Amino acid sequence: MTAAVTPADTRYRRGLELLTTVGGAAGAGFENGLADIAPGLARLTVEFAYGDVYDRPGLTLAQRQLINVAALTAMGTAAPQLRFHIDGALNVGVTPAEIVETIIHMSVYAGIPAALNGIAAAKLAFADHTDLADPVTTVAEPGDETARERYERGLEALGRIDGEAGEQVIAFTQVIAPDLGRYIIEFAFADVYSRPVLDLKTRELATVAACTALGTAAPQLRVHLHSLLNVGGTREEAVEAITQMAVYAGFPAALNGITAAREVFAARDAEAAAH
């Protein structure tokens, strides 16, 4: 007599299939590494992270892997897992250049040391994939652009991407730290956001994931939830990115992210109703 398949078995099988798709041989052998000490944690990871969260609609596997790379780079506390998800990104069709750009983008939100550590992990991963294309992205020099022109280009990008929420951030800095506001405009928006390879929606999904995972940037998370919606992202995509962070940064971080999302969605609904 054939044993009945339980819901837990279904979640496990679905999760193991997705884990293998993402992780390849490392994913298939994931449980073996924990079998001697925490087999329960291995099964919970397969069932919850992959059987439940990864199986949800709303984001592609490539998007899910890029936001993992962003969040783990920003957190800076999980180098082996960052390496695993860089490999996972490659396994589901993300290009080396997209991975590198996602890590560079994190220099704005988690600092240059975090980005340098992320690049070190990517370099090791790429070395094990000898068939990869060159990940180096060449950015055209702005020619004879003046400091004023760079500033104006960044200011235009900030207004287009962050809208009023971003402009309020810059206004806030003017009272005590106007140079900080200028650096945000020039470095974050004129330099980093203007780089090729990643579209603005991907950049904002990565930013929402990172700010959620960091757990220390609620005002900035609200700004970038607005930004994601401004550049064509949906509320569903925002919620999916935040929900996924429950796996990597814990439920408190995800719950705080959802609180921020609720506030942003309500504000946009109120604004729409007023018009």
Beta strands, then each sheet from edge to edge (+ up, - down):
end
